[in-house]
Amino acid sequence: MTRDLIQSVIDAVPDPMLFIGPDGTIEHANAAAIAMLGEWIIGRSHGAALRQPALLSRIEAVQQGAPSAEARIERSEQSGVTEYKVRIASLPGQGAALLLHFTDITHLREAEDMRRDFVANVSHELRTPLTSVLGFIETLRGPARNDPDAQDRFLAIMEDEARRMNRLISDLLSLSKVEAVERKRPAEQIDLSVLLGSVVAALKPRADDAGNTLEVLRDDAPALVQGDRDQLTQVFLNLAENALKYGGPGKKVTIRLTRGQGRGLPKGETVTVDVIDEGPGIDPLHLPRLTERFYRIDAGRSREMGGTGLGLAIVKHIVNRHRGRLKITSQQGRGSTFSVQFPVD
């Protein structure tokens, strides 16, 4: 294989690649490698250009006869720390010349970090009620064995904790199902105006018990979007329930449906549903993180109200599946608005 052919092959690869000559200098780099390391590396020693001890030791091993090797390196870039897997291979018939191929594996590390955090969060969420239940079981078998009042009290608490674990597992299963089909857009035509009426009818008894007013503002014309009826119902039940719970008793919750033109994504004709409460509002510091799994502004209050910390994460994934957009705005002391915008097509 000629040097010109080697360079042509390197240039055709989208990942960063380097050709190191037998004398250890970098003879050629493709566009991605130059963007990563700079043009100055051409003709320089690979040791001066790369400056990664782990990588340099693997390069030396291949130079000394090993057919290939791999190394992992990290580089600090404008977007943050990027992790690469570097494949080092010798070239038959080219002396001690080497090819280096850099693969960005940052997303794999981030996915692993997310998985680790998710497992830790689920374990924590389940450990607390389980520990409580086990403690009460021990008490019921011991000191409270012959105390009917204590038994009733402890059994009520155990029931609450068991229901909390059941809600958590249900939400985890729901989140898993939504993520499994997130890339597949639903094809059914759904009238959001009718669907919102069903949501309000389902929540009205709860709102009445708490002294809340639940109002829907919409016209009589159909508001058709491409969607999954059950998932869209889940979105607006979740948002309306949150507005009732966190808006506070005796407050008004408004669900408003409007039509318009999308700016950015989604484009074209759109339908927007705003769920508006008159609660204490949310500190702007928390707004960007509200849709993260298990993120809570007040963990204790959320658990007391039956929250699992997964509701808005589920909403976000459902909205993504429907090619929509979720926007959260809030003003402390003046309430919050959760807006979902869908394309009409």
C-alpha positions in Angstrom: 0.0 0.0 0.0 1.5 3.3 -1.1 1.7 6.4 1.2 -0.7 8.3 -1.2 -3.3 5.5 -0.9 -2.9 5.4 2.9 -3.5 9.1 3.1 -6.6 8.9 0.8 -8.0 6.2 3.1 -7.4 8.2 6.2 -9.0 11.3 4.7 -12.2 9.3 3.9 -12.7 8.4 7.6 -14.9 10.8 9.6 -13.1 10.0 12.9 -9.7 11.5 13.7 -6.9 9.5 12.3 -3.1 9.9 12.3 -0.3 8.3 10.2 2.9 8.1 12.1 6.0 7.4 10.0 8.8 4.9 10.9 10.8 7.7 12.5 8.0 8.6 14.9 6.9 11.9 13.2 3.3 12.5 12.2 3.3 12.4 8.5 -0.5 12.8 7.8 -3.7 13.7 9.7 -7.2 13.8 8.4 -9.5 16.8 8.8 -11.0 15.5 12.0 -7.6 15.0 13.6 -6.4 18.5 12.6 -9.6 20.0 14.0 -8.9 18.1 17.3 -5.1 18.6 17.5 -4.3 21.5 15.2 -2.3 21.7 11.9 1.0 22.2 13.8 1.2 18.5 14.5 2.2 17.6 10.9 5.9 16.8 10.8 6.2 16.9 14.6 7.1 14.0 16.9 4.1 12.1 18.0 5.3 12.4 21.6 5.3 16.2 21.4 1.9 16.2 19.7 0.0 13.7 21.8 1.4 14.1 25.3 -0.6 11.3 26.8 1.6 8.9 28.8 -0.8 6.0 28.6 -1.2 6.4 24.8 2.5 6.9 24.2 3.3 3.7 26.1 0.9 1.7 23.9 2.4 3.3 20.8 5.8 2.2 21.9 4.6 -1.3 22.4 3.4 -1.5 18.8 6.6 0.0 17.6 8.4 -2.8 19.3 6.5 -5.5 17.6 3.0 -5.8 19.0 0.5 -6.0 16.1 -2.0 -3.5 17.7 -3.0 -1.9 21.0 -5.7 0.3 22.5 -5.6 3.2 24.9 -8.2 5.5 26.4 -7.4 9.2 26.8 -9.3 12.3 27.9 -9.0 15.8 26.4 -10.3 19.0 27.8 -12.2 20.8 25.1 -14.6 23.8 24.9 -17.6 21.5 25.3 -16.1 19.8 28.3 -14.0 16.7 28.8 -14.1 14.3 25.8 -13.0 10.7 26.2 -11.5 8.8 23.3 -10.6 5.2 22.6 -7.5 5.1 20.5 -6.7 2.1 18.3 -3.1 1.8 17.3 -2.2 -0.6 14.4 1.1 -1.3 12.6 1.1 -1.3 8.8 2.7 -4.3 7.0 5.4 -3.3 4.6 5.7 0.2 6.0 8.5 -0.5 8.6 7.6 0.9 12.0 4.8 3.1 10.6 1.6 3.3 12.6 -2.1 4.2 12.1 -4.0 5.8 15.0 -7.8 5.9 15.0 -9.6 8.0 17.7 -13.2 7.1 18.6 -15.2 9.5 20.8 -16.7 7.3 23.5 -17.9 10.2 25.8 -21.5 9.2 25.2 -20.8 5.7 26.5 -19.3 7.1 29.7 -22.2 9.5 30.1 -24.6 6.6 29.6 -22.8 4.5 32.2 -22.9 7.4 34.6 -26.6 7.9 34.0 -27.2 4.1 34.6 -25.1 4.2 37.8 -27.0 7.3 39.1 -30.3 5.7 38.1 -29.6 2.5 40.0 -28.4 4.5 43.0 -31.5 6.7 43.0 -33.9 3.7 42.7 -32.1 1.9 45.4 -32.4 4.9 47.7 -36.0 5.5 46.9 -36.9 1.8 47.7 -34.6 1.4 50.7 -36.2 4.1 52.8 -39.8 2.7 52.7 -38.5 -0.9 53.0 -36.5 0.0 56.0 -39.5 1.6 57.5 -41.8 -1.4 56.8 -39.2 -3.9 58.2 -38.9 -1.7 61.4 -42.6 -1.7 61.9 -42.9 -5.5 61.3 -40.2 -6.0 64.0 -42.2 -3.7 66.4 -45.5 -5.4 65.7 -43.9 -8.8 66.5 -42.4 -7.4 69.7 -43.4 -4.4 71.8 -46.7 -3.8 70.0 -47.7 -7.4 69.9 -50.6 -6.8 72.3 -51.3 -3.1 71.5 -54.2 -2.8 69.1 -53.9 1.0 68.8 -50.3 0.8 67.9 -51.0 -2.0 65.5 -53.6 0.1 63.7 -51.3 3.1 63.5 -48.3 1.1 62.3 -50.3 -0.9 59.8 -51.6 2.4 58.3 -48.0 3.7 57.9 -46.9 0.4 56.4 -49.8 0.6 53.9 -48.7 4.1 52.9 -45.1 3.0 52.4 -46.2 0.0 50.4 -48.4 2.2 48.2 -45.5 4.6 47.7 -43.3 1.7 46.5 -46.0 0.5 44.2 -46.3 4.0 42.7 -42.6 4.1 42.2 -42.5 0.8 40.4 -45.5 1.8 38.3 -43.7 5.0 37.2 -40.5 3.1 36.5 -42.4 0.7 34.3 -44.2 3.5 32.6 -40.9 5.4 32.0 -39.3 2.2 30.5 -42.3 1.7 28.2 -42.2 5.3 27.0 -38.4 5.2 26.3 -38.8 1.9 24.4 -41.1 3.5 21.8 -39.8 7.1 22.0 -38.4 7.1 18.5 -41.6 5.7 17.0 -44.1 8.5 16.5 -47.8 7.4 17.1 -50.1 7.6 14.1 -53.6 7.9 15.7 -55.5 11.2 15.3 -56.4 12.6 18.7 -58.7 15.5 19.5 -57.0 17.3 22.4 -60.1 19.3 23.1 -62.1 16.2 23.9 -59.2 14.6 25.7 -58.8 17.6 28.0 -62.5 17.4 28.8 -62.0 13.8 30.0 -59.0 14.8 32.1 -60.9 17.5 33.9 -63.9 15.2 34.5 -61.5 12.7 36.1 -59.9 15.2 38.4 -62.9 17.3 39.3 -63.9 15.3 42.4 -60.4 15.6 43.8 -60.3 19.4 43.0 -63.7 19.8 44.7 -62.5 18.0 47.8 -59.5 20.4 48.1 -61.6 23.5 47.3 -59.8 24.0 43.9 -61.4 25.4 40.8 -60.4 23.4 37.7 -61.2 25.3 34.5 -60.7 24.5 30.8 -60.4 27.3 28.2 -60.9 26.1 24.7 -63.2 26.6 21.7 -65.5 24.0 20.2 -63.4 23.3 17.1 -61.4 20.0 17.1 -57.7 20.2 17.9 -56.3 17.2 16.1 -52.8 16.0 16.7 -51.0 12.8 15.8 -50.7 10.9 19.1 -51.2 8.1 21.5 -54.4 8.7 23.5 -53.2 6.9 26.7 -49.9 8.7 26.8 -51.4 12.1 26.1 -53.9 11.5 28.9 -51.0 10.6 31.2 -49.3 13.9 30.3 -52.2 16.1 31.1 -53.3 14.1 34.2 -49.8 14.4 35.5 -49.5 18.1 34.9 -53.0 18.9 36.2 -52.5 16.8 39.3 -49.2 18.6 40.0 -50.9 21.9 39.6 -53.6 20.9 42.1 -51.1 19.5 44.6 -48.4 22.1 44.5 -50.7 25.1 43.7 -52.3 24.7 47.0 -55.9 24.1 48.3 -58.5 26.7 47.3 -56.5 27.9 44.3 -57.6 27.9 40.7 -56.0 25.7 38.0 -56.5 26.6 34.4 -56.0 24.4 31.4 -55.8 26.5 28.2 -55.8 25.2 24.6 -54.6 27.6 21.9 -53.6 27.3 18.2 -50.7 29.1 16.6 -47.6 28.9 14.5 -44.5 27.2 15.8 -41.3 29.2 16.0 -38.3 26.9 15.6 -39.4 23.4 16.6 -42.1 22.4 16.0 -42.6 24.3 12.8 -45.9 25.1 11.1 -49.3 25.0 12.7 -49.3 24.0 16.3 -51.6 23.3 19.2 -50.5 24.4 22.7 -51.9 23.3 26.0 -51.0 25.4 29.1 -51.5 24.1 32.6 -51.5 27.1 34.9 -51.5 27.2 38.7 -51.6 30.0 41.2 -49.2 28.4 43.6 -46.0 29.8 45.2 -44.0 29.5 42.0 -40.6 27.9 41.4 -37.2 29.3 41.9 -35.6 29.8 38.5 -32.6 27.8 39.7 -34.7 24.7 39.7 -36.4 25.1 36.3 -33.8 23.5 34.1 -33.7 20.3 36.2 -37.4 19.7 36.8 -37.6 17.0 34.2 -34.6 15.0 35.5 -35.4 11.7 37.0 -35.9 11.8 40.8 -35.2 15.6 40.9 -37.3 17.3 43.6 -37.3 20.8 44.8 -38.5 19.7 48.3 -38.0 15.9 48.6 -39.8 15.6 51.9 -42.9 17.5 50.7 -42.9 15.6 47.4 -42.9 12.3 49.2 -45.7 13.4 51.6 -47.8 14.2 48.6 -47.2 10.9 46.9 -44.6 12.0 44.4 -42.0 9.6 43.0 -39.8 12.2 41.3 -40.5 10.6 37.9 -43.6 12.3 36.7 -42.1 15.1 34.7 -39.4 12.8 33.3 -42.2 10.6 31.9 -44.0 13.8 30.6 -40.8 14.9 28.8 -40.3 11.5 27.1 -43.9 11.3 25.9 -43.8 14.9 24.6 -40.5 14.0 22.7 -42.2 11.0 21.2 -45.0 13.2 19.9 -42.4 15.6 18.4 -43.6 18.3 20.7 -42.0 20.7 23.1 -42.3 21.1 26.9 -41.7 24.6 28.3 -41.9 25.5 32.0 -42.2 29.1 33.2 -42.7 30.3 36.7 -42.6 33.5 38.9 -42.2 33.1 42.6 -45.3 34.1 44.4 -47.3 34.2 41.2 -47.6 30.5 40.1 -46.3 28.3 37.3 -47.2 27.4 33.7 -46.4 24.1 32.1 -46.8 24.4 28.3 -46.9 21.5 25.9 -46.8 22.4 22.2 -47.6 19.8 19.5 -47.3 20.1 15.7 -50.5 19.7 13.6 -49.8 17.6 10.6 
